Amino acid sequence: MTADGLSRIFAALAEPTRRDMVTRLAAGDATVHQLAEPYQISLQAVYKHLKVLEDAGVVSRPPGPQPRPVRLEVEVFDLMDRWIERYRRQAEERYRRLDDVIAQLNETGNDQQEGTAA
């Protein structure tokens, strides 16, 4: 997956209605009409949201007659997870190094205090 692909995925998921649709699809496939039920928007608007999610590779609809199920593509989330995990590990390593520096500073400060108390 390219950086552009990840950008499309994150952009698609930035919109709350689309995130809600993804949450609902995590429980299982649904038709467009089932996905549209809880929203006060037109069916055309639901199709537009699904088109954004499809273009990003987050969902798919197999070819064939209507009603076609909308399916969540979980591999996309594996890609996102790997991308996020890489930066989480880097951040954790920076915090570990910072903890080491703080511990060394505390030890040095304690040693100096003990030296002046003697």
C-alpha positions as CSV (number, residue, x, y, z in Angstrom):
1,M,0.0,0.0,0.0
2,T,1.4,3.4,-1.0
3,A,1.4,6.5,1.2
4,D,-1.3,7.8,-1.2
5,G,-3.4,4.7,-0.5
6,L,-3.1,5.2,3.3
7,S,-4.1,8.9,2.8
8,R,-7.3,7.8,1.0
9,I,-8.1,5.4,3.8
10,F,-7.5,7.9,6.6
11,A,-9.4,10.6,4.6
12,A,-12.3,8.2,4.1
13,L,-12.4,7.4,7.8
14,A,-12.2,11.0,8.9
15,E,-15.9,11.5,8.3
16,P,-18.1,10.4,11.2
17,T,-20.9,8.9,9.1
18,R,-18.4,6.7,7.2
19,R,-16.7,5.6,10.5
20,D,-20.2,4.7,11.9
21,M,-20.9,2.6,8.7
22,V,-17.6,0.8,9.2
23,T,-18.4,0.2,12.8
24,R,-21.8,-1.3,11.8
25,L,-20.1,-3.4,9.1
26,A,-17.6,-4.8,11.6
27,A,-20.6,-6.8,13.0
28,G,-21.3,-8.3,9.6
29,D,-22.2,-7.6,6.0
30,A,-25.2,-5.3,5.3
31,T,-27.1,-4.0,2.3
32,V,-27.1,-0.4,1.3
33,H,-30.6,0.0,2.6
34,Q,-29.7,-1.6,5.9
35,L,-26.8,0.8,6.2
36,A,-29.0,3.7,5.4
37,E,-31.7,3.0,8.0
38,P,-30.3,5.0,11.0
39,Y,-29.4,8.1,9.0
40,Q,-31.5,11.2,8.2
41,I,-29.8,11.4,4.8
42,S,-30.8,10.4,1.3
43,L,-30.0,7.0,-0.2
44,Q,-28.0,8.9,-2.7
45,A,-25.8,10.4,0.1
46,V,-25.3,6.9,1.5
47,Y,-24.1,5.7,-1.9
48,K,-21.7,8.6,-2.0
49,H,-20.3,7.7,1.4
50,L,-19.9,4.0,0.3
51,K,-18.2,5.1,-2.9
52,V,-15.5,7.0,-0.9
53,L,-15.1,3.9,1.3
54,E,-14.9,1.6,-1.8
55,D,-12.4,3.9,-3.5
56,A,-10.2,3.7,-0.4
57,G,-10.5,-0.1,-0.3
58,V,-12.2,-0.1,3.1
59,V,-15.4,-1.8,1.8
60,S,-16.4,-3.8,-1.3
61,R,-19.6,-4.8,-3.0
62,P,-19.5,-7.9,-5.1
63,P,-20.9,-7.6,-8.6
64,G,-24.3,-9.0,-9.2
65,P,-28.0,-8.1,-8.8
66,Q,-29.3,-5.9,-6.1
67,P,-29.4,-6.1,-3.1
68,R,-25.6,-6.7,-2.9
69,P,-24.0,-6.9,0.5
70,V,-21.5,-4.3,1.5
71,R,-18.4,-6.1,3.0
72,L,-15.7,-4.7,5.2
73,E,-12.2,-5.3,3.9
74,V,-10.3,-6.2,7.0
75,E,-6.9,-6.3,5.2
76,V,-7.1,-2.5,5.1
77,F,-7.1,-2.3,8.8
78,D,-4.1,-4.6,9.0
79,L,-2.2,-2.1,6.8
80,M,-3.3,0.8,8.9
81,D,-2.3,-1.1,12.1
82,R,1.2,-1.9,10.8
83,W,1.7,1.8,9.8
84,I,0.4,3.0,13.3
85,E,2.4,0.3,15.1
86,R,5.7,1.4,13.5
87,Y,5.3,5.0,14.8
88,R,4.0,3.8,18.2
89,R,7.2,1.7,18.7
90,Q,9.3,4.7,17.7
91,A,7.5,6.9,20.2
92,E,7.9,4.3,23.0
93,E,11.6,4.1,22.3
94,R,11.9,7.9,22.6
95,Y,10.1,7.7,26.0
96,R,12.3,4.9,27.2
97,R,15.4,7.0,26.4
98,L,13.9,10.0,28.1
99,D,13.1,7.8,31.2
100,D,16.8,6.7,31.2
101,V,18.0,10.3,31.0
102,I,15.7,11.4,33.9
103,A,16.8,8.4,36.0
104,Q,20.4,9.4,35.4
105,L,19.7,13.0,36.3
106,N,17.9,11.8,39.5
107,E,20.9,9.6,40.4
108,T,23.3,12.4,39.9
109,G,21.2,14.8,41.9
110,N,20.9,12.2,44.8
111,D,24.7,11.7,44.7
112,Q,25.3,15.4,44.9
113,Q,22.9,15.8,47.8
114,E,24.6,12.9,49.7
115,G,28.0,14.5,49.2
116,T,26.9,17.9,50.6
117,A,25.2,16.2,53.6
118,A,28.3,14.4,54.6
